[in-house]
Amino acid sequence: MEPVLKVENLKKYFPVRSLLRTIAWVKAVDGVSFEIYPGETFGLVGESGCGKTTTGRTILRLIKPTSGRMIFGGRDVTKLKGKDLMWFRRHAQIMFQDPYSSLDPRQTVFNTIMEPVKFHGITVDNPEDFVIRLLESVGLNEMHLYRYPHEFSGGQRQRIALAKILALKPDFVVLDEPTSALDVSVQANILNTLKGLQKKYGFSYLFISHDLGVVKYMSHRMGVMYLGKLVEVGPSKKIFENPLHPYTQMLLSAIPVPDPELARTKKRMEVKGEPPSPINPPKGCRFHPRCPLAKAGLCDGKEPSLIEVEKNHYVACWLYENP
Ligand code: SF4
């Protein structure tokens, strides 16, 4: 099966300037490659600042990549301009984290949803019916048609944002922490709506989150990012059952356990310190200053690349290349 999106060696560096000169580069995304297939959700996880949100935004050309390629619908997105870029913007959408700032407070729900439809020159016979159908498919109704964003809760605003995305019938949607600003009780409803829409329309999602429980629930496959690089990629079930990279093991062991007895007996993997600066990442394996399994002379030398350790399960760690 052909992937909907193929990301190849994507890099995004931001300049650090002083006195109008570039004195260093923040390597936010530093050589990331993965594919997303039709109807699939690919989860991207990692600590704050690991580059997962920058990856999502760079893929959508909201920020310009430094290098690398993104192949979507057979075309290299990095080179698209004018009408071709408009075509891409219609077919690849994003749902932002903050439902309070992602909607224009001066526009009614009807105008909010119709605005991109008009912008992309899509003709609809009866705009009111069209918007009502979209609202119903995300759990709202015609009573909400001429209301303003301030009249809605956070969860309802995310539903409006979703209806706006649906109006363009995209193939691919970046979900950038779509529920992290919402109450826990509302999160499950939104996630189930997203799953239902994927089943109905066959969307492919890039699901970005720091919440591993949510990623496990949503994603078919996932990638774990550390300091701008993917360190483990594979089916979510496999990674949760048998995490291979020490960093993934650390993230999973930090998930809170609701049962106090289980929490007391649960083996935790201790990891030292904070992530280093992406301006000057450590030589060798980027995780080596914090890794409890690091081997001197090996892990601080050459950088490991992703290798297939089990079927479709890739990891970048010297432990698996030099057993
Ligand atoms: Fe740890 Fe070495 Fe593996 Fe890096 S390569 S994760 S430092 S064991």
Residues whose N, C-alpha, C, O or C-beta is under 5 A from the ligand:
A	BS01	SF4	P246 C285 F287 H288 C291 L293 A294 K295 C299 A316 C317 W318 L319
